């Protein structure tokens, strides 16, 4: 069966062939007629030249087939399609090859625990004899044969490339490196960013390129400059020895024709306190253009100086061609989380419209020196709200008591654009650390100069900054009242993000873990961290087991087994391999004094502050308190520098309000037929008229979605696939006796494929 199905693998344009071809009046690249890459193609436009589905028939879209994930995991995966084969993540983190027209399983590489969650990379040789899937797992880079599903052991050293190597730190002291985002394949290189964590002394986010055949490191760019490199003087002396972050954990884009890669770089760590990094901090919170073949510097622009707000640009820079001043200009548009749209000449880095440096508030934190000015675009309007006071609180999703409490709280908080956090007052920052545009939130019609964004109006409301001593004193008081080791470990390490009731604040709810996560997976997440969750390598084995028992509530089932691949049951189906390359599932211990959430000590001999300040929870968990719309989708006409249209994205109780934090972890597809598809926070995928923003269709999903959708063509028929495995949150005031989303089992998650009706469709799928 596997062999016969593989005979379908014919007739595709090679993924590393990007010659231009005519399409009516447009010049398009072949990257826009396939979805063989995360985000559709190297330019990350999510733009497809597929004409079967258009404004006249989009309302007829129906589910063609459904592939169940086979577990309760939340998948953020962007499916990719090569010829007639779709690659997805399912069945307890297994990589699965499916027939893209039916959902039939071709092969399963099981048990890839720790694999990067959002996607993988595909590469093929010119003769197509060598086809590879490249991915990150447990801070290693690995390769799998795309046709057989088996690990390529000639890649790296016995199938593994250690991503902790080459960062200027002892690899044994690095808690984590890999990003959930897969990077980009360019020619025979894999361009990678990283996500080393956001605490004090996390690893630096160097940009690196690896050979897709051998796994050898081809080049490195130091995002925290070292002595003698440009930008070194924007940091304190020796800062490169301890400063972390300045990393591309989001989406990078590549101009294939010019061989230029565009990296959105995040803030330095620690995010909210920079007394140990006085200066403007290049290349923190910047857009950086590099020669994709060599890693040589082309140009940069710093979007936020000395970032104290976690205003990372994470959405893919959009590579567009615009008519500007009567000339055709190839441009790049960047939308960081602070609500501003920046537009530059793609080659020179010159802004297309003036950007002014304007004074911003000073900091009252001891030792801190906030940068006195910040960049403000002058012509292109902001895409998100940038002010909030107590007058902007909405009673829609709050009880009267909650509304009163929030109003009193915000009346005493500091607010305003670029207002630094404070040890004496709470601070309102909008868009906040999870507001504005996030990964997946940008797309374009590149030839027409139109950029589409999905954005959240989400304020971060930061509590007062506190010292380690203040936080530990509170923890001791709480632990004294706690019963049991597991509860004490939870109060010390987890409560700040997951809440005293475990229902979730910054982090997700932990009330429904029983049966959903094995002890092995739990160990991997706690030890290595994930997303904004820091790593906790200092938690010992017995404490870890006690914490797991406290959260899960049982001690005897199979979930308490270890993390070894030999202890994991193989899923049903055509399993061809398990666990990736040998050793790649290892959760490596971190040596030295890590410090947990407080960070490791500074290296000996460097000048650094004696006191550190901390925010408790990134100011998150408040998405619903501002008045709607909470999330919006919009079109920018960057020929003119204007917003063409803007509409709410998602509904609550049938009201066109958008959903709180509704743009986060979503994605879009832009078609040559004038459609924009977008997922939302209400468990639907919408189709909008690309010219007007009018809603033309809404497709129901069995669950919510956190992965990018994809569009593809097989045998002349066009399909849209959506990852749907995230429980949909029920928004509304909590009242006594009200049901919660955990009262009933969630529908089965999986991959939903839509197409125009065909008599041969099977809605049941595999």
N, C-alpha and C positions, 0 to 999 in steps of 0.2 A: 504493500500500500504506500509506504513512504517513497519508494522508487517511482511508482506510477504517478504519484502526485507531483514529484519534482520535475516531471516532463513538462509541466505547465510553465516552467521558468524560462520563457523565451520572449524575445521581441521588445526588450526595454532599452532605452537610451542609457548608456553608461553614466554612472553618477558623477564621474570626474570629467564629463564632456559638457561644456557649457557654452558652445558656440551660439551666436545670435541667429534667430530665424524670424521671418516676417509673420505677422498675425494681424491682418487688416492694416490699420494705420499705426499699430504699435510694433515696436521692436522688443521682443521678449527673449528670455534666455530659457534653455531647455530645463533649467532647474525649476521652472514654474509649471511644468506639466507632470511632475512626479512628486511623491512625498517620501523620498528615500532618506530623509534627514530630519533630525529634530527641528521643528518649526517649518518644515517643508523644503528648505534649501539653504545654501550658504548665506544668502542675504537676509534670511529670517523674516521675509515680508509676509509669509503665509498666503502669498498670492498664487492662484492657480489659473492657468489658461485651459479651462474645461467648460464646454458650452452646452452640455445636455440640460443642466439645471439652470433655469433663468427666472426672471421676475414673473413670467406668465404661468409657470408650472410648479414653482417651489412649494406652493400650498398643498401639492399632491404628495409630498415626500412621506414615505411610510417606512417602518422598520423592515429591513430586508432579512436580517438575521441577528442573533444575539449569542455572544459567547460568554458563558458564566465564568467568573474568576475562580470559583470553587473554594473560596475561603471568605473570611470577614475582613481582610486587610483593606486599607484605604490606599488605592493606587493612584499615583500622579503621572502615570506613564503616557507619553505621546507615541501611539503606534506608528510604525513606519512600514511602507509597502514597497517591495521590490518585485517587479514583474507581477505575478499573481500570488505572492506570498506576503502575509502580514506578520509582523513580529510584535508580540505583546508580553507583558509581565502578568502572571496569574499563578494560581495553584501554589500558594505559599512561597512566593518569590521565585518562581520558575520562569525561565525564558521559553516562550512557546511560539512555534511557527505554525501559522494557520493558512488554509486556503482562503484567500481574500474575497472570494465570491460566495463561500458557503459557511465558513467558520470551522471546517473540518481540520482536526489536528494533524500536522505533518510530523513534527518532532517536539519533544520536551526536554530541555536541559533543566533538571530539577534542582531545588535547594540552593539557590544563589542568595543566601541570607547575607544582607549587608550591601546588596547591589544598589547603585545610584538610582533613585526612585523615578526621575522624570524622563529618562530616555537613554538610548544607546546610539552608537554611530555605526554607519555602514560604509564599507570601502570595497572597491573591486579593482582588479588589475585591468589594463586596457583590453586584454584578450578574454577577460571575464573568467579565467580559469581559477583565479584566487579571489574568493569573496569572503569578507570578514565582518563580524560584528564585534565592535570594541566597546568596552564598558569599564566602569570603576566599581570596585567592590572591596570593602574593608581596607581602603587606602592602598589598594593595589590596582594596577591597570591590567586587564586581561583581554584575550581575543578568542572568539569562537568561530568555527567554520559555519558560514551562513547556510550552507546546503545540508550539512550533516548534523549540526548542533553540538559538535564535540570540540573540546578545548584544543587550541593550537599551542602545543608545547614548545615549539621553536620560537615563540614570541617571548621576549624578555629572558629571564632565567627560569627555566622549567615552567614556562607559561605565565610568569608574574613579573611585573615591573613595580617596584616599591615607590609609591608617590611621596613617602616621608623623607626620601633621600633628596639631597641637593637644595635644602632650604636654609642653609646657614645655621642650623641648629642640630643638636644631637637627635637623630631620629627617635631614639628611645624616650625622649622627653616630650614628643609631640603627640597630643591626644588624638587629633584627627586632621585630615587634609581634604579628602575628596569632596567635591561638590555634588549635589543631587542633579545638577544640570550637566549634560554630557559633553559640552564643548563642540568643536567643529572639525570635520575632516576637510583638509585642503591639499590637493594633490596627494603626495604620499606622507603627509603629516597629520597628526592629531593635535589640534590646538586646545589646550586645557587651562581653565581657571581652577579655583579651589574654594573650599569653605572651611578654613581652619578654626572656626569658632570666634566668639566675639568678646571674650574675656581678656583681662590683663595678661600680657605676655603670651597670647596665642601666637601661632606661627605666622610668618609673613606670607602674603598671597602672591608669590612670584608667578609670572606667566611663563608657561613652558610649552614646548612642542616636542612630540615624540614621533619616531618613525613607525608607521603603521605595520611594517613588515617585521622589523627586528625588535621594536620596543625601545630602541636606543634614544636617549635624550639628545635632541638636535640643537635646541637653543633655550636660553632662559633670559627673561627680562626682570630686573630687580624693581619691583613696584615701591619698595622702601629703599631709596638710593643708598649706596655704599660709598665710602670715601673716594673722592675723585670723580664721582658720577654726577651729572646734572641733577639738581634738586636736593643734593645732600645738605646744602645750607638752609633748606626750609625746615629742618629738624634740629633738635639739640644734638650736640656731639655724641656720637656712639649710639644714637637712638635705634639704628638698624639692628643692634644687638638684642633689643627687647621689644620693639614695636611690632605688633602683629596686624593682621587684616590687610587693607588696601588690596582687596582681592576681587576677582570676577567670579562671584558665586551665581550670578544670573546668566544672561544670554549674550553671547558675542556674535558679531556679524562679519562676513567676509565679502569684499569686493573681489570676485574671482578674476575679472578681467585685468585689474591693476595689481592683484596680489597684495592687497592691504586688508589687515584685520582690525576691527574696531572693538575695543574692550571697554565696557562700562565698569569702572573700578569703585568699590565701596569705601566706606569710611575706615580710618585707622582704629585700632582698639587701644584702650577701652572706648566704647562708642560715646559715652556721655561725660567724660572727664578727661581733659587733655593737659593737665599740668606737667605730665612727663613727656609731652610732645609739643612744647611751645613752638609756634611757627605756623606757616600755611599748610605744611604737610603734603608736599607732592609725593605720589600721585593720587593721594586720597580723594575720593569722591570726584572723579574726573572721567572724561572720555579720552581714551588714548588710542592713537593709530600707530600700528607697527607693520613693518614689512613681514608678511606672513611666512615667507621662506626663511628669513634670517633672524627675525626678532628685533631688527634695528628700528630705532625710534624714528617716527615720521613727524608727529605733532601731538599736542595734547591741549585740553582746555579744562581748567579746574572749575567744577560747577558749584562747589561749596568749599570755602577755605576753612581749615581747622574745624572739620565737621564735629559738632557736639550733639547732633540730632539723629544720627543713623539715617541720613538721607541718601542712601545708596541708589545709584542708577542700576536697576537690575533687568528692566525690559530691554529687548534687543534694539540696538540702534537701527533706525530705518534708513536704508540707502535708496534715495529717490532722485529723480531728475526734475528740476523746476525751471520755470521761466522767471528769471529774476533780473530786473532792470533791463528787459529786452534781450537778455542772453539766456541760452540754455546752460544751466549749472548743475553738475552732479553734486548732490548735497547729502549730508547725514543729519538726521533728526534724533535728538536724545531727550527722553522724558524721565528725569529722576523723580524720587518720591516727594519732592517739595512742591510740586504743582506747576513748575515752569517747563515750558518747551523751548529747547535750545536748538538752533539750526546753524550748521557750519558748511563751508565748502569742503567737500569730501577729500580733496587733494591737499589743500593748503591749510585747512583748519580755521580759516578766517570766518567770523560770524557773518551771516547774510544780512542781519539787522543789528543795530548797535546794542551792546550789553553794557549797562552802567554799573559801576561799583558804588553802592549806597551805604551810608552808615547804618549800623545795627547795634542793638543793646550790648552793653558790657556785661561781664560775669561778676557775681559776688562770691564765687567759690574760692576759698583760700588757695593761692598758687596758680589759679587758672588765668589765662590771658586769651579771652575770646578774640577772634580776628575782628578788627574794627569795621570792615566793610564786607559786603557779599554781592555777587553778581545778580543783576535784575535785567531780564530781557525787556526791551522797550516797545516793540511792535507786536510780537506774537503774544496773544493773551494767555493767561494761566489756564490750565485745564481743570483745576480743582479749587475748591474753596481754601483760602489761606488765613482766615480769621474766624475765631469763635469766642463768644462770651456766654454768660448764663442766659442771655436773651435768645440764644440759638438752640436751647434744649427743647426737645420734642417730647410731649407727654404721650405720644402714640404707643410706645412700647414700654412705658414706665407706669408703675403704680403711683398714686398721689404721694405716698411717703417717699418713694424713690425720687420722684420729680423734685420734691422739696429739698431732699438731702443733696441732690446734684446741684441744684441752684445755689444753695448755701456754700457748697464746696467751690464752685466755679467763681462765685463773687469775690473770693479771697485769693484766687489763683492769679499768677502772672500769665499774660497772653501777649501775642504779637509775633510777627514773622521774625525768626532767628533769635528768639528770646532764650538765653541759656538756662539750663536747669539750675536749681538753687538748693542750698541746704536749709533755707529759711521759709521758702514758699513752694507750693505746688505750681507746676508750669503746664500751660496748654500749648501744644504744638500741633498745628494742622496745616497740610496733611501730616499725619504722624508717621511713626516708624513703619506702620503697616498701611498707611494711606497712600493716596496718589496712585501711580502706576507701578505695578509689581511685575514679576516675571510672567510672561505670556500675555501681557497687557498692551502690546504694540503690534501693528500690522500696517500694510500699505498697499496702494496701487503704485508701484515704483515709477512707472513711465509717466504717470499723470501728476506726480507730486502731491498725492493725497495720503495722509497718515491717519490711521484709525487708532484710537486709544480706548481702553476700558479702565476706569479710574474709580477709586473709593474716596468719598468724603468721610474721613475717619480721623478723629482727633486722638492723639496720644495725650493722656492726662497723667503727668509724671508726679509721683510723690516726692517729698523732699529727699535730696541726696543724703545718704548716711554713710558713716564710717563702718569699717569692719567691726569695731568694738561695739558700736550701737546695735548692729544687726545681731551679733552673737549674744548680746545680753538679752535681746528679745527672744532669741531661739532657746536660750537656757531657761527662761521663764516658762515658755511653752512646753519644753521637754519635761520640766519638773512636774507638770500636770498630766503628762502622757503616760499611758500604760503600754508596756511592751517595746521591744527593740525596734520592730518594724515601724511603729508609729513615731518613735523618736527620730529614726532616720528620715522618715517622710517630713516631719516638721522642720528638720534642719536643712534639708536639701530640696524638697519638692513643693512645699506649701506656697511659696511665693508665686509660682507660676500656675499651679494646678488648684489652688484654693484650699481653705481649711476643710471644706466639705468634699474635696476631690472632684467637684463638678466642672472644674476648668476655669481659669482666668486668662492668662496668656496662652498657656498650653491647653491641650484638649482635655475633655473629661476622662477621668480614670475610674469611673464607676462601673464600666462594662467590660473590664479586662478579662474576666473569667471565661476561658475557652477561646479568647481572641488572640492571645499572645503567649508563646511558650517561654519557659525560663531562659532558653538559649537566645531567643530574639530579644527578650527583656534585658539580658546581660549586654548584648551588643549595643542596644540603644543607650543604656545608662553609662556604660564604660566609654563609648565613643562619642556620645552626643548626637544630636540631629537638629538641623535647622537652627533656630535660636536657642534651643536647649543646649547648655554647656555639657561637656563631658565630666563624669564623676569617677575617674579611675581610682580615686583614693578610697572609695567604698569597698570594704573587704568582702570576701565570699560569704561569710556568715551574715553580715549586715545586709548584703544584697538578697540573700534568700529570705531573710526576715522581712525585708521591704516587699519582696514579691508576694509572700504569704499575706502580708497586711493588705495589699492592694487587690490580690486575686481572691483571697478568701478560702483557698483550699491548699492542701499539701500533698495529696496522694496521686493525682492524675498524671497522665503522660506529659503534661505541660511542664512538670518539674524536671524533665530530663535535660541533659546538658546540650551544648551547642554543636556537638560533633555531627558530621554528615551521616555517619554510620547509625546514628540514633534517630534519624528522621525517616518517616515512612515515605516511600515513593508515591507520587500521585498516580491516579489511573491515567492510562493513555500511553502513547508511544514514547516512553522515556528512553533517551539515548545516552544520557550521562547525568551525573549528579555532583553538585558542589563546586563546579569550576575547576581550575587548576589546583593540584594538591597544595595545601597550606594557605589558600586564599580565603578560607573562612575563619582563620585565626583572629580572635579578638586579642590584640597585643596589649600587654601590660605597659603602663607608662611608669618610668622610673623617675626618681627625684621627687622633690616636694612640689606637687602640682598645685595644691591650694584650693582645688575645687572651684566653686563659683568666685572665690576671692583672688585666684590667680597665683602663680608661682612668684617667689622673690625675684627682685632685680638681680642681674649678674653683678658679681663683685667688680668694684672699680668704676661703675657708672654713676653719674650724678642724677639722682631721682628723688621725687618727693618722699617724705617719711610717712605721709598719710595718703590713703586712697579713698575716694568716694565712689559710692555705688547707687545706681537706680535699682528699684525693686520691681522688676516686671515689665520693663520697656514701655510702660504707660499704656498697655493694651487692655483689651477686654471691655472697651467702652464704645464700640462701634455704633450702638443703637441709640445713644443719648442725643445726638445732634439731629436737627430736623431734616427730613428727606428733601431731595433724593439722596439716598445713601451711596448708590453707585450709579455710574453713567457710562454710556458709550458715545463716542463723538468722532467727527471727521474734521481734520485740519486741512485746509487748502493752503499749502505752503508755497504756491505760486504767489499768493497774496498775503500770506501771514495771518490768516483769519480762521476762525472756527466756522465751518460750513454748516454743521448741525450738531446737536447734542440732545440725547434722550435718556431717560432712566433705563437701567439695565436690571430686569427682574421685577417680580411683583410679590406683594404680601397681601393675602386675602383679596386677590383680584385688583388691588390698587397699584397704580403705576408709580411706585415709590423707589424702585431699585431695592436691593437687599443690602443690609449692613455688611460691610467688607465684601460686597458682592463681586468686585473685580479681582479679588485675590485668587491666585491659583486658577485662573480661567484662561481661555484662549479664543482666537478668532481665525476665520478663513475668509479671504477676500477673493472673489471670482471675477473673471474677465467679463462675465455676463451682468455685472452690476449688483452683486449681492455681498453682504457681510454677514457671515454666520458668527454667533458668539454664544458661548456657554454663560451661565449666570449662577447666582446663589440660590435659586429657587427650584432646582432640579429640572430645568428645561434648557434646550438649545433654541436660540432665536435666529431668524433670518430677517435682516433689515435691508431696505433699499439703500444701496451705497450712495446714491445721489441726494436722498432726502432724509434718511433715518427712519422712514416709515416701517413699522413692523409688518412683515408679510407672512410669517409663519412661526409657529412655536411647536417644537417636538418634545414630548414627554419622555423623561428618563426614569428608570426604576429607582435610581438614587441620585444624589448630587454628583458633581464632577470636580476634579482638581487637576486633571491632565489636559494638555492641548488636544483639541480635535484634529483630525486629518481628513483630507479629501484626495481621492485617487480614482484611477480609471483602469478597468480590466475588460478586454474584449468589447470596447466601445461603450460600456456602461459605467456610469459615474456613481461613486459611493462617498458617504461621509461617515466616519467612525468616531465615536465619543466614548472616552473612559468614564464609567459611571459606577463608583463604588463608595462614595462618601455619603454618610447619612445627612439628610437635609434637616437643617436646624429649624425648629418651630419658633418663630419670633412672636413675642407678645408678653404682656405683663404676667408675672407668676402669681397665681391665685391659689388659695387653699383648695386642695383636692384636684387641681388641674393635672392633666396627664403630661408627661414629658416624652421626648422622642425615644427614651429608652424603655418605655412601658411595653412596647410591642416590638417583636423582632423586625429588624430592617429587611427590606426586600433584598433578594440576591443581587450582588454587584457583578459587574462584568463590562463587556464591550458591546455597545449598541451601534449597529450599522444601518444607516438610512439610505434609501434610494428611491427613485421613481418607481411606481408599481410595475410588477412583472409577474406574469402568471406562475412563474416557477419559484417565487419567493417562499421561504419558510421562516415564519416569525419565531419558531422555537429555537432555531440554530442547532448547535452541537448539543 
